[in-house]
Amino acid sequence: MRRMYLNAMVFGLGSHTASWRLPDVDPLAITRLSYWTDIAKRAERGQFDSLFLGDILALQHEVKYSVSGALDTVVVLSALAATTEKIGLIGTASTTFDHPYHIARRFASLDHISNGRVGWNIVTSTTLSEAKNFGRDVIAPCQERYARAEDVLNAVMTLWESWQPGARIADKKTGLYLDPSAVHNANYTGSYTRSIGPLTVPRSPQVKPILAQGGASEIGRSFAARYADLAFTVQSNLAGAQQFYKDVKHRTEEDGRNFDDILVFPGIVPVIGKTHEEAEAKFNYLNSFAVPQSGIQRLSYIFDKDLSGLPLDEPLPEALLKVADDKTAPSRTRLILGDARLRKLTLKQMIERFMCSRGHLLVVGTAEEVADTMQNWFENEAADGFNVLFPSLPFDIDVFSESVIPILERRGLHIKPREGELLRERYQLPFHELEASQPAAPKHYMAMDISTTHH
């Protein structure tokens, strides 16, 4: 039976950039472990399938008015693995600025200590500030970043496979702990990276943790279709979401995989009230804490165009809105401006929506209205599940869990996660071995008895 999957996607103290200013929010909480364990326990209690933590390897462009700084997501998830029992844990690592051996080792370790509840969100890192943090003067072009991502991913998967089932014999009677013939060097050599292996971490419960990816470009979609289990996407309207869903599913089948081998997760930001009017009031209340200058600076940076001279309460100029049709413009720019044109927004309205939603689907209404929207997208080939972003944290997790999720469960759309199931089982995804999922990789894979290696 097809079911709707729900991931709790956490940004700092909430998706709204001014959420840290709310009276009941601790603005310094993001560096405290107690904050993250509280978030995870609320999400697990609320029956979310996974907790998803994004990451970027540099401070954001506009840091003056919003929460700045972040902990390493894998470190945080390692702590949360010990304080949760069933919720999935999806962390982020960059294929541009990290080595495959490090990535393979971290996520295999996390898969072990969580008993198979782990996913890797694959990012290629797109900003110059990230490149400079790693001693580079330029950010590689999109084509090159994805070529490296493919190379790194193949290396990671080869390393994950370097321990065969049953390698650890652990026979106390004979004293034999390891079967050396069941642990192989990876001997991976690609265009951008190489690693001899084997991995120091024994074969993990899932072998291949869940792979998530969120590229919106043509090459990003093709990468997701070839490798990803979960395709994350930013969509603000049904038609755009349907186009993305159809395109990625088609590419997946063209690559020889099945339609259901990849699950599409648009983001949704619900602002929930007991009545529609109450939800609107909550949205306005959140925006009352925002500094308009901050929104103008953020969108000016994203659009690469100074918006400071535009009037706040007048329709946006047609010349700006036409950028939504420019295929050479960044996907986030086209999406935000396309939504503004569709809704006939003023600059102020566009800023208010963006400050809360970050470009994702924004639903302001009752729990029933939120559930109706999610069901509509789910049943009309726009989503297999949702990354739910919360305007403010941690309390909006409970609001969604106690109002929307019960409606989805009553409608037979969402099923409570079970303790003890692997994350790949929860998402009903296949357990492909490396050779089955990536036919190109074995040419780099040369089995070698580690007993012949020198230390």
N, C-alpha and C positions, 0 to 999 in steps of 0.2 A: 504494500500500500504506500502510495506517495505521501510524504509528510513534509510539513514546513519546518525548516531548521532555523534556529535563532541563536545568533552570536551576540554577546554583549561586547560592544566595541568601545573601549575606554580612551578618551582624550583628557589627560590632566584632571581637572576638576569639573569637566563637563564640556559638551560640544560648544556651548555658548561661550564666546571669548571673555565675557564679563561675569561669568558664573562665580568666579573667585570673590567677587564683591558682595555676594548675597550675605545677609546677616548671620545665617546659621552655617556658613561654610568656613572651614579653616584654610586660609589662603596658602599656608606653607605645608599642607598635608602631603603633597606628592612625594616628598623625600622620606616619609615615614612608612616603615613596613606595616604598621597597624592600619594605615589607610588602605593599602593594597589587599591585606587579608580581609578587611571588612568588605571591600568591593567584591572580592572573589566569593566570600560566603553569602553575600546578598544575591549575587548572580546564580550561584549554585542552588540556593534555597528557592530562587524564583524559577527554576527549571530551564535555565538557558543551556544550550548544548555546549557552547564554548565561550571562553573569555579571550578576546583578541586585543593584543597590544601592538599598535604600530610604533614605528621608531624612525628617527632621522638623526644623522650623525653630525649635525651642526645646529646652532641656535637659529630659530626662525628669523626671517627678515625683520619683522615688526615685533619687537620684544618689550617695548616701553609700557604698553597698556594691557598685556595679556600674560597668562601664566607662562613662564620661561624656565627651561631646564627640564631634564627628564632622566630617570634611571635607566640602566641597561635592561631591556625587556626580558632577556633570558635569565638574568640574575633574579629579577622580580619573580618570574614564573617558577624558578627553582624553589624559592621560598613558598610560593603558593601551592606547589605540588605536595608539600608536607602538611598543608592546612586545609586541603580540599580532598574530596573522595571520588567525584564522578564528572565534574565539569571539565571539558577540554581546555587545553592551554596552548594558544597559538601566539608565537613570538616572531619577531622580525630579525632578519639578518641580510646584509647587503652582499651581493655577488661581485660588486665592483671594488669594495674596500675590505674584503675579508678573504681569507684563504679557505679552500674547501676542506682541508683537514680540520681546521678550527670549527667550521660550521658542522661538519659531520660528527665531530666529537661532542660538541655541546648539545646538539639535538638528540643524539643517541643516548647521551647521559640523562637528559631530561625525560626521554621516553622511558628509560628504566625507572627513575625515581618516581614518576607519575603513574607507573603501571600501564603505559601505552595510551596516554591521553594527550599526545603532543602533536602540534602542527608547526610548520615553518612557513612564514609569510616571506616570499622571495621578492626583494626589491633590488633595483639596479642603481638607485641613488642618482638624482637628477640635478642637484644644485652645485654651483661653483664653490660655495662655502664648504660643502662636504669635501670636495676635491682638495681644497687648500688645507683642510685639516689633516689630510694624509699626504701632504707634501707635493701636491700636483697643482700646476698653474691653470689647467683647463679641465673641463668635464668632457669625457669622451662622448662622441655623437651617439644618438640612440641606437643605430645599427650596431656599432661596436660594443656598446654596453650589453645588448642582448646576445650578441655572439659570445661574449665573455660569460654571461649568465648561463647560457647553454653549456658551455665548457665546464664551468664550476659545478653546475648541477649534476652533470654526468660524472664528474669526479667524486662528488659527495655520495651519489647513489652507489658507485663502485666501491667506495670505502665502507658504506653501510653493509655491503654484501660480502665483505672480506672475512667475516666469521660465518661459517656454515652452521646449520642446526646441529646441536649435540657436540659442539667443539669442546665444551667444558664437561669432562667426564666426572671429575671430582669423586673418584673412587678411593675412599679412605682405606680400604683393605689392601689394595695394590699400591697405593701411593701415587697413582696416575691422576693428575689434575686436568691436563689438557691434551687433546689429540692434535699434534702439530700439523697433520695432513689436512685438518679441517679449518685451518686459518691460513689465508692466502695473502700474498702481497697484491696490491691493486695494480701497481705498475702503470698508473694512468699518465698518459702524456697527451695533452691537448695543445691547441694553438695559443692559449693564454695561461694555462696552469698545468702543473704536474704534481703527482704525489705517489710515492712508492707504496706506502702503507705497510702492513695492515693497520687498521684502526686499533687504538688501544682499548676501545670500549667493545665488549662482547655484543653479539647480535641482540638487538633490542626487541621488545614485545611486538611492535608493529613492523619491524625491519625498516620499512620506509614510512616515516611519519607523514601525516597529511601535508600536502604541498598546496599552498595558497599563493595567488598572484593577482595583482591589481592593475596591470598595464592597460591603458585605454587606446594607445596607438595601434596602427595596423600590425606592426611587428609584435607589440605587447599582446594583442589578442591571439596571434598565431602561436606565441610562446605558451600562453595559458592553455590553448586548445591542445597543444602537443604534450604538455607536462603536468598541468595543474589539476588538482582534485577540486579546489574551490576557486572560483573566479570572482574576486571582489570588484565592485564597480560603483562609480558615483553617477547616479541618475536622478533627475528631478521631475520627470513626467513619464507616464505610462508608455507613450509611443517610443520615446528614446530607449527606455528599458527593454521594450519588446524587440527593438532593432538589435540591441546589443546581445540579448539572449539568443535570438535566432542566429545571429552571425557567429557567436562563439560555439554554439552547439553544432552548427554546420561545419565549421572549421575542425571541430573535434572529430566528427564523423569522417571528414575528408582525410584526417590523419590516421584513420584506421581504428579509432576508439569508438566506444558506444555512446549514444546520446546521453545516458545517465552516468557516464564516467566522470563528468564534470558538473559541478553544482554552481549555479550563479547566485551571488549574494549582493544585491544593491544595498546601499545604506539607507536607513530611515531615521529621522529625528522626530519623535512624537512629543508634542506639548499637550498634555492631557488635563482636562478639567471635567468636573461632574456635569457641566453643561458646555455647549459650544461657546457661550459668552464667557464662561469662567476660563476656558482655555485661551481665548483671545486676550483676556485680561492678564493671564499668566505670561503670555508671550510679550505683551506690552510692558509688564513689570520687569521681565528679564532685560528687555531692551533699554529700560530706563537707567540701567547701570552701565550701559555701554558708552564709550567715548566716541562720538561720531568721527572724529579725526582718525581714530584707529582704523575704522572700517574703510575710510577713504584711502588711507595708506596701504592697507592690505590689498584692496582691489586694484589700486594703481600699480602695485608691484606685480600682481597676477596678470593684469592686462598689458603691462609694460606701457602704460599711458597715464599721464597725470590727470586725475579726475578732480583735483582740488578746486578748479575754476567753474565746475558745473553747479547749477542751482540744485538744492536738495529736493525741493518739492515740485519740480517740473518734470515732464516726460523726458526720458533719456534721448539724446540726439540720434537721429537715424544713422549717421555715419558710424557711431559707436556700435549700435545694434547690428549693423551689417557684418561686423566681425564674426558674428555667430555663424555666418555662412562661409567663412574663410577656412578652407581645409588646411591651410598652412599654419593657422593659429593653434596654440596649445588647446588640448581637449577641454581642460577645466575652464578656460576663457570662453570657448564656444558654448559650453554647457550653461554657465552662469548667465551669459548675455542672451542665449536662446530662451532661457526661462524668464528673464526680465521682459523680453519682447512678447512672449506668449501671455504673460500676466499683465502686461502694460504697466510695469513698475516705474516709479520715480527712483531717483538715485537713493533717496533715504530709505525707501521700501526695499530696494535691492540690497542695500547695506544691512538692514535689519534682518532680512532673511538669511543672508550669507553669514552674519555674525553668529547666528544660531545653528544653521544647518551645514555650513562649510561647503555648500553646493549639493548636498544630498537631498533626498526627498524630505520635505518638511510637511508634517501633518499636524495642524492645530485643531483640536476638537475633542470630543468625548472618546472614551475607550472603545465604544461601539464604532465610532467613525474611523478610528485608527485601525481596528480589526477589519472593518469593511474594506479599507484601502489595501491592507496587506493581503486579504483574501482575493481581491480583484486582481492584483498583480500576480499572485501565486497561481490562480486558475486561468490566467490569460497569457501564459508564457512570457512573463517578465521577470520571474524570480523562482528559485527553488528554496530560498530562505532569505533572511535579512540580517545584516549587521545593524544592530540597534544602537544608536548613539543617544546619550541622555543629555538634555540641556544642562542639568546641574547634577553633581554627584556629592554623596552617594545616594541621596534619598529618592531621586527619580527612578533608580533601578526598582525600588519597592513599588513605586506608583505603577510602573508598567507591569511588573510581575503580578501585582494583586488585582489589576483591572483588565489588562488586555490579554494576558496569557490564559486566564481561565475561560475567556470567550473563545479563543482559538482552540482550546482543548474541548470545549463543549461542542464546537462545530466539527470536531474530528480532524482538525488541521495540524495540531501540534501534539506530540507524544512526549511524555516525561522521559528524560534520559535515565538509563539504568546504571547502577553502580556495577563495576566489574567488566563492562564492555570496553573494548578498544575503541579509540576515536574513529578509526576507519570503519569499524562495524556500525557505530552509531550513525554515521553518514551513509551507510549502506553502499560503500565504495569497494571496488575489487582489491584484492591483495595480490597485485601483480609483482612477480619477481622482476629483478632488473632486466634480465634478458627479454622478458615479455613486454615490459613497458617502454624500453628504450633500446631498439635493436642496434643502434649505432654504437652504443657504449662498449659491448664486449670486445670490439677490435682493440681496445686499449687495455683489456683485462687479461693478464697472463698469470695463471695460477702458479704460485711458487711456495714450496714447503718452507715455512719460516724457520725450520730447524737448520736450514742452510745459510741463513743470514747471520751477519756478524753484529755484535752490539758493542 
